[in-house]
C-alpha cells in the first residue's frame, strides 16, 4: 500500500485520506476547507475536539459486520477496523 504524506492541520493520516476522497477535479484546498469547516462546526456544537468528532463520525458511519463467502454459505464476521474505516470513507463520499 502506498504511503500518503500527512500535511493536514490535525496530523492524522485518516483525515488526510478522507480529504483525498472528498477532493474532486484535483481541488485539494477546496476539499480541505470543506472538511475542516464541517468538523470544526460539529466540534463547536458538540463541545468536543475536532479530531474526536471526526473519529466518532467515521466509527459511526462504518459497518460493524461484513459478509464473507465460505465454502458452504455466506457468513457474517466482525469487520476489521481498517476495512471499516475504508468503507466509512467510501460511503460518506458517495453522496458528494
Helices and strands as residue ranges (DSSP letters): H 13-22, H 28-46, H 50-61, E 65-69, E 74-78, H 81-94
